[in-house]
Amino acid sequence: MTVTEHSPSTSGQGMEQRDRAFAWLVVVTGVVSWLASAILVLERLALYRDAGHTTSCDINPWVSCGTVMKSWQASLFGFPNPLIGIVGFGIVVTVGMALLAGARFARWYWIGFQAGITLAFAFCVWLWSQALYQIGALCIYCMVVWAMVIPLFVYTTVRNLRAGVIPAGPRVRAFAAEWAWVAAALLLVLAAGSVFLRFMNAFLG
């Protein structure tokens, strides 16, 4: 597939290194998220077979995959949410591997990829808020997915800004590229901090 996006003027070697680093990020975050989703699917199947099943991350009343899985939020669309992850992160891994193999995608494809990653990020934010303030329990594997989706969303957005998929001026592109790691780190710290504050009593005994 040919690329119709417009990249800002950069050295070919530097652009290739950034694209390869981005491809590895997509693969690693996709694989880790897929594995976490797969474990959740297996645990959900075990709960279907035995309602008294103790999941592998049922540590205490506040860290309990079983508690989260039994909530209505865990099956928002009528089926377990991790099934979305199995499909979605499978696509993410495929895109990353294709990029490592030298594939090039048209602008419309990147727009679709950006839309999918953005929806995944928004869904994770919603699930985070529900776990903290409605369900009152945490799922370790869910948190792993949250931690992977944050940098995936940030760097996909930066990549598409830099490549012209998302229209932006040169200053915006340069700012996004320079501060991407800060944005990702801040979001991770904020997520971790909110979890700590919400369950401070559990962490501090």
N, CA and C atoms as a LAMMPS dump frame, in Angstrom:
ITEM: TIMESTEP
0
ITEM: NUMBER OF ATOMS
615
ITEM: BOX BOUNDS ff ff ff
-5.0000000000000000e+02 5.0000000000000000e+02
-5.0000000000000000e+02 5.0000000000000000e+02
-5.0000000000000000e+02 5.0000000000000000e+02
ITEM: ATOMS id mol type element x y z
1 1 1 N 0.844 -1.192 0
2 1 2 C 0 0 0
3 1 3 C 0.876 1.237 0
4 2 1 N 0.493 2.248 -0.678
5 2 2 C 1.279 3.461 -0.769
6 2 3 C 0.856 4.443 0.298
7 3 1 N 1.778 5.291 0.664
8 3 2 C 1.511 6.281 1.688
9 3 3 C 1.11 7.589 1.043
10 4 1 N 0.024 8.169 1.495
11 4 2 C -0.424 9.444 0.959
12 4 3 C -0.283 10.549 1.993
13 5 1 N 0.313 10.22 3.158
14 5 2 C 0.484 11.222 4.188
15 5 3 C 1.677 12.102 3.851
16 6 1 N 1.779 13.237 4.445
17 6 2 C 2.842 14.186 4.158
18 6 3 C 3.719 14.344 5.385
19 7 1 N 4.945 13.869 5.291
20 7 2 C 5.84 13.93 6.432
21 7 3 C 6.619 15.231 6.403
22 8 1 N 6.917 15.808 7.576
23 8 2 C 7.738 16.993 7.618
24 8 3 C 9.145 16.664 7.185
25 9 1 N 9.891 17.651 6.833
26 9 2 C 11.227 17.436 6.31
27 9 3 C 12.161 16.964 7.421
28 10 1 N 12.61 15.728 7.306
29 10 2 C 13.555 15.164 8.263
30 10 3 C 14.512 14.288 7.503
31 11 1 N 15.629 13.953 8.118
32 11 2 C 16.578 13.071 7.452
33 11 3 C 15.954 11.698 7.329
34 12 1 N 16.241 11.036 6.22
35 12 2 C 15.655 9.72 5.981
36 12 3 C 16.04 8.722 7.049
37 13 1 N 17.311 8.763 7.486
38 13 2 C 17.767 7.807 8.489
39 13 3 C 17.073 8.048 9.825
40 14 1 N 16.95 9.321 10.227
41 14 2 C 16.293 9.628 11.491
42 14 3 C 14.84 9.213 11.48
43 15 1 N 14.176 9.427 10.352
44 15 2 C 12.766 9.052 10.232
45 15 3 C 12.612 7.541 10.308
46 16 1 N 13.534 6.833 9.67
47 16 2 C 13.46 5.368 9.675
48 16 3 C 13.664 4.821 11.081
49 17 1 N 14.585 5.413 11.842
50 17 2 C 14.823 4.963 13.212
51 17 3 C 13.601 5.193 14.092
52 18 1 N 12.963 6.367 13.928
53 18 2 C 11.765 6.651 14.707
54 18 3 C 10.628 5.713 14.343
55 19 1 N 10.473 5.445 13.056
56 19 2 C 9.405 4.541 12.626
57 19 3 C 9.631 3.13 13.161
58 20 1 N 10.889 2.709 13.189
59 20 2 C 11.182 1.362 13.689
60 20 3 C 10.947 1.29 15.196
61 21 1 N 11.334 2.349 15.91
62 21 2 C 11.09 2.386 17.354
63 21 3 C 9.589 2.371 17.633
64 22 1 N 8.839 3.11 16.829
65 22 2 C 7.391 3.129 16.995
66 22 3 C 6.816 1.747 16.719
67 23 1 N 7.312 1.071 15.688
68 23 2 C 6.818 -0.268 15.35
69 23 3 C 7.049 -1.224 16.514
70 24 1 N 8.223 -1.153 17.135
71 24 2 C 8.503 -2.012 18.281
72 24 3 C 7.583 -1.688 19.447
73 25 1 N 7.301 -0.406 19.652
74 25 2 C 6.373 -0.01 20.711
75 25 3 C 4.993 -0.621 20.471
76 26 1 N 4.538 -0.557 19.231
77 26 2 C 3.234 -1.12 18.88
78 26 3 C 3.214 -2.624 19.136
79 27 1 N 4.274 -3.312 18.734
80 27 2 C 4.331 -4.763 18.925
81 27 3 C 4.342 -5.128 20.408
82 28 1 N 5.219 -4.499 21.178
83 28 2 C 5.371 -4.852 22.594
84 28 3 C 4.094 -4.551 23.374
85 29 1 N 3.544 -3.342 23.22
86 29 2 C 2.321 -2.999 23.952
87 29 3 C 1.154 -3.864 23.5
88 30 1 N 1.126 -4.185 22.203
89 30 2 C 0.057 -5.037 21.686
90 30 3 C 0.136 -6.455 22.225
91 31 1 N 1.342 -7.022 22.259
92 31 2 C 1.526 -8.395 22.752
93 31 3 C 1.181 -8.491 24.239
94 32 1 N 1.698 -7.55 25.037
95 32 2 C 1.435 -7.577 26.48
96 32 3 C -0.069 -7.427 26.747
97 33 1 N -0.707 -6.506 26.033
98 33 2 C -2.149 -6.297 26.23
99 33 3 C -2.946 -7.511 25.776
100 34 1 N -2.514 -8.138 24.68
101 34 2 C -3.216 -9.33 24.188
102 34 3 C -3.112 -10.463 25.205
103 35 1 N -1.924 -10.66 25.777
104 35 2 C -1.737 -11.722 26.765
105 35 3 C -2.597 -11.473 28.006
106 36 1 N -2.641 -10.205 28.457
107 36 2 C -3.473 -9.87 29.621
108 36 3 C -4.946 -10.13 29.307
109 37 1 N -5.376 -9.769 28.096
110 37 2 C -6.766 -10.013 27.695
111 37 3 C -7.064 -11.506 27.62
112 38 1 N -6.106 -12.277 27.114
113 38 2 C -6.291 -13.727 27.004
114 38 3 C -6.441 -14.371 28.388
115 39 1 N -5.624 -13.919 29.338
116 39 2 C -5.733 -14.452 30.699
117 39 3 C -7.102 -14.131 31.286
118 40 1 N -7.57 -12.904 31.043
119 40 2 C -8.889 -12.512 31.558
120 40 3 C -10.006 -13.347 30.936
121 41 1 N -9.869 -13.674 29.657
122 41 2 C -10.871 -14.518 29.003
123 41 3 C -10.889 -15.902 29.65
124 42 1 N -9.713 -16.46 29.895
125 42 2 C -9.637 -17.783 30.533
126 42 3 C -10.236 -17.753 31.941
127 43 1 N -9.941 -16.683 32.672
128 43 2 C -10.495 -16.557 34.027
129 43 3 C -12.016 -16.4 33.971
130 44 1 N -12.505 -15.669 32.99
131 44 2 C -13.952 -15.49 32.852
132 44 3 C -14.63 -16.815 32.521
133 45 1 N -14.007 -17.625 31.668
134 45 2 C -14.551 -18.939 31.341
135 45 3 C -14.582 -19.831 32.583
136 46 1 N -13.531 -19.725 33.405
137 46 2 C -13.491 -20.509 34.641
138 46 3 C -14.622 -20.098 35.577
139 47 1 N -14.942 -18.812 35.621
140 47 2 C -16.043 -18.333 36.449
141 47 3 C -17.387 -18.812 35.914
142 48 1 N -17.502 -18.923 34.586
143 48 2 C -18.737 -19.458 34.009
144 48 3 C -18.945 -20.904 34.442
145 49 1 N -17.83 -21.658 34.489
146 49 2 C -17.924 -23.065 34.871
147 49 3 C -18.167 -23.227 36.367
148 50 1 N -17.546 -22.348 37.152
149 50 2 C -17.643 -22.456 38.608
150 50 3 C -17.745 -21.057 39.201
151 51 1 N -18.92 -20.697 39.66
152 51 2 C -19.147 -19.35 40.201
153 51 3 C -18.279 -19.072 41.421
154 52 1 N -17.787 -20.119 42.075
155 52 2 C -16.934 -19.938 43.238
156 52 3 C -15.451 -19.932 42.919
157 53 1 N -15.118 -19.937 41.643
158 53 2 C -13.712 -19.969 41.232
159 53 3 C -12.955 -18.753 41.764
160 54 1 N -11.751 -18.975 42.274
161 54 2 C -10.887 -17.891 42.735
162 54 3 C -9.896 -17.566 41.63
163 55 1 N -9.97 -16.381 41.095
164 55 2 C -9.099 -16.014 39.974
165 55 3 C -7.661 -15.817 40.449
166 56 1 N -6.748 -15.792 39.507
167 56 2 C -5.325 -15.711 39.836
168 56 3 C -4.925 -14.379 40.448
169 57 1 N -5.781 -13.363 40.382
170 57 2 C -5.429 -12.093 41.022
171 57 3 C -6.457 -11.69 42.069
172 58 1 N -7.116 -12.676 42.655
173 58 2 C -7.979 -12.395 43.806
174 58 3 C -7.094 -12.369 45.055
175 59 1 N -6.514 -11.204 45.311
176 59 2 C -5.55 -11.08 46.404
177 59 3 C -6.217 -10.653 47.7
178 60 1 N -7.108 -9.678 47.594
179 60 2 C -7.839 -9.183 48.754
180 60 3 C -9.116 -8.506 48.241
181 61 1 N -9.941 -7.958 49.113
182 61 2 C -11.198 -7.354 48.634
183 61 3 C -11.007 -6.197 47.658
184 62 1 N -9.817 -5.569 47.677
185 62 2 C -9.594 -4.412 46.808
186 62 3 C -8.882 -4.774 45.517
187 63 1 N -8.132 -5.854 45.529
188 63 2 C -7.459 -6.345 44.318
189 63 3 C -8.057 -7.704 44
190 64 1 N -9.066 -7.684 43.134
191 64 2 C -9.828 -8.911 42.881
192 64 3 C -10.413 -8.889 41.475
193 65 1 N -9.824 -9.671 40.581
194 65 2 C -10.36 -9.772 39.225
195 65 3 C -11.779 -10.337 39.246
196 66 1 N -12.016 -11.272 40.169
197 66 2 C -13.335 -11.891 40.246
198 66 3 C -14.413 -10.878 40.535
199 67 1 N -14.144 -9.968 41.475
200 67 2 C -15.121 -8.927 41.802
201 67 3 C -15.409 -8.052 40.595
202 68 1 N -14.35 -7.662 39.891
203 68 2 C -14.514 -6.811 38.708
204 68 3 C -15.276 -7.549 37.616
205 69 1 N -14.938 -8.814 37.385
206 69 2 C -15.568 -9.587 36.318
207 69 3 C -17.061 -9.783 36.531
208 70 1 N -17.484 -9.809 37.791
209 70 2 C -18.9 -10.042 38.081
210 70 3 C -19.738 -8.758 37.993
211 71 1 N -19.096 -7.635 37.733
212 71 2 C -19.813 -6.366 37.602
213 71 3 C -20.38 -6.225 36.188
214 72 1 N -21.413 -5.401 36.046
215 72 2 C -21.998 -5.199 34.712
216 72 3 C -21.035 -4.46 33.794
217 73 1 N -20.134 -3.675 34.374
218 73 2 C -19.178 -2.93 33.549
219 73 3 C -18.217 -3.858 32.812
220 74 1 N -18.019 -5.056 33.338
221 74 2 C -17.079 -6 32.725
222 74 3 C -17.638 -6.648 31.47
223 75 1 N -18.937 -6.47 31.232
224 75 2 C -19.565 -6.993 30.015
225 75 3 C -20.46 -5.904 29.425
226 76 1 N -19.855 -4.775 29.132
227 76 2 C -20.61 -3.588 28.732
228 76 3 C -21.474 -3.826 27.498
229 77 1 N -20.983 -4.623 26.556
230 77 2 C -21.7 -4.849 25.301
231 77 3 C -22.407 -6.203 25.253
232 78 1 N -22.572 -6.818 26.418
233 78 2 C -23.269 -8.088 26.482
234 78 3 C -22.363 -9.294 26.443
235 79 1 N -21.074 -9.078 26.315
236 79 2 C -20.086 -10.168 26.345
237 79 3 C -18.857 -9.63 27.078
238 80 1 N -17.995 -10.508 27.592
239 80 2 C -16.839 -10.046 28.36
240 80 3 C -15.965 -9.059 27.588
241 81 1 N -15.616 -7.962 28.222
242 81 2 C -14.787 -6.944 27.579
243 81 3 C -13.463 -7.473 27.025
244 82 1 N -12.808 -8.447 27.705
245 82 2 C -11.522 -8.927 27.19
246 82 3 C -11.596 -9.517 25.776
247 83 1 N -12.786 -9.945 25.359
248 83 2 C -12.903 -10.448 23.982
249 83 3 C -12.622 -9.33 22.982
250 84 1 N -12.965 -8.103 23.343
251 84 2 C -12.631 -6.959 22.483
252 84 3 C -11.113 -6.828 22.395
253 85 1 N -10.457 -7.027 23.552
254 85 2 C -9.002 -6.938 23.57
255 85 3 C -8.334 -8.006 22.727
256 86 1 N -8.873 -9.221 22.765
257 86 2 C -8.306 -10.305 21.959
258 86 3 C -8.278 -9.92 20.479
259 87 1 N -9.385 -9.355 20.001
260 87 2 C -9.469 -8.962 18.596
261 87 3 C -8.657 -7.697 18.334
262 88 1 N -8.907 -6.668 19.159
263 88 2 C -8.273 -5.372 18.926
264 88 3 C -6.762 -5.411 19.03
265 89 1 N -6.244 -6.022 20.08
266 89 2 C -4.791 -6.052 20.243
267 89 3 C -4.135 -7.026 19.266
268 90 1 N -4.9 -8.005 18.785
269 90 2 C -4.382 -8.845 17.704
270 90 3 C -4.107 -8.009 16.461
271 91 1 N -5.01 -7.063 16.175
272 91 2 C -4.81 -6.155 15.04
273 91 3 C -3.607 -5.254 15.285
274 92 1 N -3.484 -4.764 16.526
275 92 2 C -2.36 -3.891 16.863
276 92 3 C -1.03 -4.613 16.628
277 93 1 N -0.924 -5.855 17.098
278 93 2 C 0.31 -6.623 16.907
279 93 3 C 0.586 -6.834 15.417
280 94 1 N -0.456 -7.12 14.663
281 94 2 C -0.295 -7.332 13.219
282 94 3 C 0.232 -6.08 12.535
283 95 1 N -0.302 -4.925 12.904
284 95 2 C 0.169 -3.661 12.325
285 95 3 C 1.634 -3.431 12.676
286 96 1 N 1.994 -3.659 13.943
287 96 2 C 3.377 -3.473 14.35
288 96 3 C 4.332 -4.39 13.618
289 97 1 N 3.972 -5.657 13.476
290 97 2 C 4.831 -6.601 12.753
291 97 3 C 4.95 -6.231 11.279
292 98 1 N 3.855 -5.755 10.703
293 98 2 C 3.891 -5.32 9.3
294 98 3 C 4.838 -4.139 9.129
295 99 1 N 4.815 -3.209 10.08
296 99 2 C 5.722 -2.062 10.011
297 99 3 C 7.177 -2.506 10.12
298 100 1 N 7.444 -3.448 11.015
299 100 2 C 8.811 -3.96 11.141
300 100 3 C 9.274 -4.646 9.864
301 101 1 N 8.327 -5.225 9.133
302 101 2 C 8.656 -5.907 7.878
303 101 3 C 8.782 -4.934 6.706
304 102 1 N 8.519 -3.649 6.974
305 102 2 C 8.676 -2.645 5.919
306 102 3 C 7.391 -2.219 5.239
307 103 1 N 6.247 -2.645 5.769
308 103 2 C 4.969 -2.263 5.153
309 103 3 C 4.734 -0.767 5.289
310 104 1 N 4.031 -0.204 4.304
311 104 2 C 3.653 1.205 4.342
312 104 3 C 2.152 1.284 4.084
313 105 1 N 1.482 2.082 4.898
314 105 2 C 0.031 2.167 4.822
315 105 3 C -0.419 3.544 4.366
316 106 1 N -1.558 3.554 3.684
317 106 2 C -2.124 4.813 3.208
318 106 3 C -2.671 5.624 4.375
319 107 1 N -2.889 6.895 4.121
320 107 2 C -3.343 7.805 5.174
321 107 3 C -4.663 7.33 5.773
322 108 1 N -5.596 6.83 4.952
323 108 2 C -6.897 6.404 5.481
324 108 3 C -6.734 5.263 6.48
325 109 1 N -5.706 4.423 6.267
326 109 2 C -5.468 3.309 7.178
327 109 3 C -5.006 3.835 8.537
328 110 1 N -4.104 4.812 8.511
329 110 2 C -3.625 5.399 9.758
330 110 3 C -4.731 6.144 10.485
331 111 1 N -5.64 6.767 9.743
332 111 2 C -6.783 7.421 10.386
333 111 3 C -7.63 6.385 11.126
334 112 1 N -7.856 5.245 10.483
335 112 2 C -8.607 4.17 11.124
336 112 3 C -7.88 3.626 12.339
337 113 1 N -6.556 3.466 12.236
338 113 2 C -5.763 2.966 13.356
339 113 3 C -5.802 3.949 14.521
340 114 1 N -5.677 5.241 14.203
341 114 2 C -5.759 6.274 15.232
342 114 3 C -7.118 6.252 15.923
343 115 1 N -8.176 6.105 15.137
344 115 2 C -9.523 6.067 15.71
345 115 3 C -9.668 4.878 16.655
346 116 1 N -9.155 3.722 16.243
347 116 2 C -9.247 2.535 17.084
348 116 3 C -8.478 2.677 18.386
349 117 1 N -7.258 3.213 18.309
350 117 2 C -6.444 3.396 19.506
351 117 3 C -7.064 4.436 20.429
352 118 1 N -7.629 5.488 19.849
353 118 2 C -8.276 6.534 20.649
354 118 3 C -9.491 5.972 21.383
355 119 1 N -10.276 5.155 20.707
356 119 2 C -11.432 4.518 21.353
357 119 3 C -10.97 3.577 22.466
358 120 1 N -9.876 2.853 22.233
359 120 2 C -9.338 1.959 23.26
360 120 3 C -8.906 2.761 24.485
361 121 1 N -8.265 3.901 24.243
362 121 2 C -7.83 4.758 25.35
363 121 3 C -9.03 5.288 26.136
364 122 1 N -10.043 5.764 25.404
365 122 2 C -11.249 6.286 26.062
366 122 3 C -11.945 5.187 26.865
367 123 1 N -11.989 3.976 26.32
368 123 2 C -12.623 2.851 27.019
369 123 3 C -11.856 2.515 28.291
370 124 1 N -10.529 2.569 28.223
371 124 2 C -9.708 2.29 29.396
372 124 3 C -9.924 3.353 30.477
373 125 1 N -10.045 4.612 30.057
374 125 2 C -10.301 5.687 31.02
375 125 3 C -11.635 5.451 31.722
376 126 1 N -12.644 5.046 30.951
377 126 2 C -13.953 4.771 31.535
378 126 3 C -13.879 3.593 32.508
379 127 1 N -13.197 2.522 32.1
380 127 2 C -13.07 1.354 32.968
381 127 3 C -12.291 1.699 34.238
382 128 1 N -11.267 2.528 34.092
383 128 2 C -10.5 2.983 35.255
384 128 3 C -11.41 3.713 36.239
385 129 1 N -12.228 4.631 35.735
386 129 2 C -13.116 5.395 36.612
387 129 3 C -14.147 4.49 37.282
388 130 1 N -14.643 3.503 36.555
389 130 2 C -15.62 2.58 37.122
390 130 3 C -14.996 1.695 38.198
391 131 1 N -13.781 1.207 37.932
392 131 2 C -13.1 0.343 38.899
393 131 3 C -12.824 1.092 40.198
394 132 1 N -12.385 2.35 40.066
395 132 2 C -12.01 3.114 41.251
396 132 3 C -13.219 3.619 42.033
397 133 1 N -14.219 4.131 41.32
398 133 2 C -15.268 4.876 42.016
399 133 3 C -16.65 4.214 42.011
400 134 1 N -16.819 3.14 41.259
401 134 2 C -18.098 2.437 41.257
402 134 3 C -17.954 1.007 41.777
403 135 1 N -17.057 0.242 41.175
404 135 2 C -16.873 -1.154 41.581
405 135 3 C -16.113 -1.236 42.904
406 136 1 N -15.122 -0.367 43.061
407 136 2 C -14.343 -0.36 44.297
408 136 3 C -13.354 -1.498 44.397
409 137 1 N -12.909 -2.006 43.258
410 137 2 C -11.925 -3.091 43.249
411 137 3 C -11.064 -2.97 42
412 138 1 N -9.878 -3.532 42.075
413 138 2 C -8.926 -3.453 40.974
414 138 3 C -8.676 -4.822 40.362
415 139 1 N -8.407 -4.826 39.071
416 139 2 C -8.03 -6.04 38.352
417 139 3 C -6.61 -5.833 37.833
418 140 1 N -5.678 -6.66 38.276
419 140 2 C -4.272 -6.494 37.9
420 140 3 C -4.092 -6.536 36.389
421 141 1 N -4.745 -7.503 35.735
422 141 2 C -4.569 -7.629 34.289
423 141 3 C -5.17 -6.433 33.548
424 142 1 N -6.251 -5.886 34.086
425 142 2 C -6.83 -4.676 33.496
426 142 3 C -5.845 -3.52 33.599
427 143 1 N -5.184 -3.41 34.76
428 143 2 C -4.221 -2.337 34.949
429 143 3 C -3.017 -2.485 34.012
430 144 1 N -2.65 -3.72 33.724
431 144 2 C -1.58 -3.956 32.753
432 144 3 C -1.989 -3.402 31.387
433 145 1 N -3.227 -3.659 30.999
434 145 2 C -3.725 -3.141 29.718
435 145 3 C -3.74 -1.619 29.739
436 146 1 N -4.203 -1.022 30.826
437 146 2 C -4.202 0.442 30.927
438 146 3 C -2.788 0.983 30.721
439 147 1 N -1.817 0.354 31.374
440 147 2 C -0.435 0.818 31.309
441 147 3 C 0.148 0.698 29.903
442 148 1 N -0.335 -0.244 29.115
443 148 2 C 0.132 -0.407 27.748
444 148 3 C -0.58 0.548 26.777
445 149 1 N -1.86 0.76 27.005
446 149 2 C -2.64 1.603 26.087
447 149 3 C -2.214 3.058 26.171
448 150 1 N -1.794 3.524 27.34
449 150 2 C -1.394 4.928 27.49
450 150 3 C -0.251 5.299 26.547
451 151 1 N 0.916 4.633 26.604
452 151 2 C 1.974 5 25.648
453 151 3 C 1.602 4.696 24.202
454 152 1 N 0.819 3.653 23.982
455 152 2 C 0.388 3.334 22.623
456 152 3 C -0.428 4.479 22.043
457 153 1 N -1.342 5.021 22.835
458 153 2 C -2.164 6.149 22.378
459 153 3 C -1.317 7.394 22.143
460 154 1 N -0.443 7.716 23.1
461 154 2 C 0.372 8.927 22.98
462 154 3 C 1.269 8.866 21.75
463 155 1 N 1.991 7.765 21.59
464 155 2 C 2.966 7.686 20.498
465 155 3 C 2.315 7.47 19.135
466 156 1 N 1.138 6.841 19.105
467 156 2 C 0.411 6.747 17.834
468 156 3 C -0.044 8.134 17.396
469 157 1 N -0.536 8.918 18.341
470 157 2 C -0.964 10.281 18.036
471 157 3 C 0.209 11.123 17.565
472 158 1 N 1.339 11.008 18.251
473 158 2 C 2.531 11.77 17.86
474 158 3 C 3.022 11.331 16.486
475 159 1 N 3.013 10.041 16.243
476 159 2 C 3.448 9.531 14.939
477 159 3 C 2.582 10.102 13.821
478 160 1 N 1.28 10.126 14.046
479 160 2 C 0.369 10.61 13.013
480 160 3 C 0.412 12.125 12.865
481 161 1 N 0.746 12.83 13.93
482 161 2 C 0.983 14.271 13.816
483 161 3 C 2.235 14.53 12.988
484 162 1 N 3.296 13.806 13.308
485 162 2 C 4.564 13.99 12.624
486 162 3 C 4.465 13.659 11.135
487 163 1 N 3.668 12.632 10.821
488 163 2 C 3.556 12.177 9.433
489 163 3 C 2.502 12.939 8.632
490 164 1 N 1.763 13.83 9.289
491 164 2 C 0.759 14.595 8.565
492 164 3 C -0.587 13.921 8.447
493 165 1 N -0.754 12.784 9.094
494 165 2 C -2.058 12.112 9.095
495 165 3 C -3.069 12.995 9.829
496 166 1 N -2.629 13.553 10.96
497 166 2 C -3.419 14.536 11.69
498 166 3 C -2.877 15.905 11.324
499 167 1 N -3.66 16.758 10.681
500 167 2 C -3.154 18.066 10.248
501 167 3 C -2.689 18.904 11.436
502 168 1 N -1.487 19.44 11.33
503 168 2 C -0.939 20.297 12.385
504 168 3 C 0.245 21.072 11.816
505 169 1 N 0.507 22.214 12.42
506 169 2 C 1.642 23.023 11.995
507 169 3 C 2.957 22.437 12.458
508 170 1 N 4.067 22.925 11.912
509 170 2 C 5.382 22.382 12.275
510 170 3 C 5.716 22.54 13.746
511 171 1 N 5.262 23.63 14.384
512 171 2 C 5.549 23.817 15.805
513 171 3 C 4.819 22.785 16.661
514 172 1 N 3.571 22.503 16.29
515 172 2 C 2.803 21.496 17.03
516 172 3 C 3.449 20.127 16.867
517 173 1 N 3.871 19.807 15.649
518 173 2 C 4.52 18.515 15.406
519 173 3 C 5.805 18.388 16.212
520 174 1 N 6.607 19.466 16.207
521 174 2 C 7.876 19.436 16.929
522 174 3 C 7.638 19.326 18.433
523 175 1 N 6.657 20.063 18.939
524 175 2 C 6.342 20.015 20.367
525 175 3 C 5.879 18.619 20.768
526 176 1 N 4.996 18.031 19.965
527 176 2 C 4.473 16.7 20.274
528 176 3 C 5.587 15.66 20.273
529 177 1 N 6.472 15.734 19.285
530 177 2 C 7.557 14.761 19.198
531 177 3 C 8.519 14.895 20.367
532 178 1 N 8.779 16.138 20.802
533 178 2 C 9.746 16.375 21.868
534 178 3 C 9.211 15.998 23.241
535 179 1 N 7.908 16.189 23.447
536 179 2 C 7.332 16.002 24.773
537 179 3 C 6.454 14.76 24.891
538 180 1 N 6.517 13.885 23.913
539 180 2 C 5.679 12.674 23.944
540 180 3 C 5.958 11.834 25.176
541 181 1 N 7.238 11.639 25.483
542 181 2 C 7.575 10.782 26.637
543 181 3 C 7.092 11.405 27.94
544 182 1 N 7.088 12.737 28.005
545 182 2 C 6.608 13.411 29.204
546 182 3 C 5.101 13.195 29.362
547 183 1 N 4.361 13.329 28.249
548 183 2 C 2.911 13.126 28.282
549 183 3 C 2.577 11.706 28.718
550 184 1 N 3.286 10.736 28.141
551 184 2 C 3.032 9.341 28.499
552 184 3 C 3.358 9.089 29.973
553 185 1 N 4.491 9.627 30.428
554 185 2 C 4.892 9.432 31.818
555 185 3 C 3.898 10.08 32.779
556 186 1 N 3.441 11.29 32.46
557 186 2 C 2.489 11.982 33.318
558 186 3 C 1.174 11.215 33.431
559 187 1 N 0.689 10.704 32.304
560 187 2 C -0.551 9.94 32.329
561 187 3 C -0.4 8.675 33.169
562 188 1 N 0.75 8.018 33.055
563 188 2 C 0.993 6.811 33.853
564 188 3 C 1.071 7.146 35.347
565 189 1 N 1.751 8.249 35.666
566 189 2 C 1.875 8.663 37.062
567 189 3 C 0.51 9.054 37.625
568 190 1 N -0.275 9.787 36.836
569 190 2 C -1.608 10.183 37.29
570 190 3 C -2.495 8.964 37.552
571 191 1 N -2.419 7.986 36.639
572 191 2 C -3.221 6.766 36.818
573 191 3 C -2.784 6.021 38.081
574 192 1 N -1.467 5.863 38.24
575 192 2 C -0.958 5.16 39.42
576 192 3 C -1.284 5.924 40.698
577 193 1 N -1.146 7.252 40.645
578 193 2 C -1.438 8.07 41.817
579 193 3 C -2.898 7.999 42.228
580 194 1 N -3.779 7.997 41.234
581 194 2 C -5.216 7.924 41.548
582 194 3 C -5.565 6.583 42.188
583 195 1 N -4.934 5.521 41.71
584 195 2 C -5.162 4.192 42.302
585 195 3 C -4.674 4.17 43.744
586 196 1 N -3.48 4.743 43.971
587 196 2 C -2.923 4.756 45.325
588 196 3 C -3.803 5.557 46.281
589 197 1 N -4.239 6.732 45.836
590 197 2 C -5.067 7.571 46.702
591 197 3 C -6.416 6.922 46.998
592 198 1 N -7.006 6.28 45.976
593 198 2 C -8.312 5.665 46.161
594 198 3 C -8.236 4.481 47.122
595 199 1 N -7.144 3.72 47.039
596 199 2 C -7.017 2.522 47.869
597 199 3 C -5.87 2.66 48.862
598 200 1 N -5.693 3.863 49.367
599 200 2 C -4.587 4.126 50.287
600 200 3 C -4.621 3.213 51.51
601 201 1 N -5.78 3.001 52.061
602 201 2 C -5.904 2.156 53.246
603 201 3 C -5.461 0.721 52.977
604 202 1 N -5.778 0.245 51.771
605 202 2 C -5.375 -1.119 51.413
606 202 3 C -3.858 -1.223 51.278
607 203 1 N -3.251 -0.187 50.653
608 203 2 C -1.795 -0.226 50.442
609 203 3 C -1.033 -0.02 51.742
610 204 1 N -1.553 0.839 52.606
611 204 2 C -0.825 1.176 53.836
612 204 3 C -1.285 0.366 55.041
613 205 1 N -2.315 -0.481 54.816
614 205 2 C -2.789 -1.324 55.9
615 205 3 C -3.618 -0.546 56.919
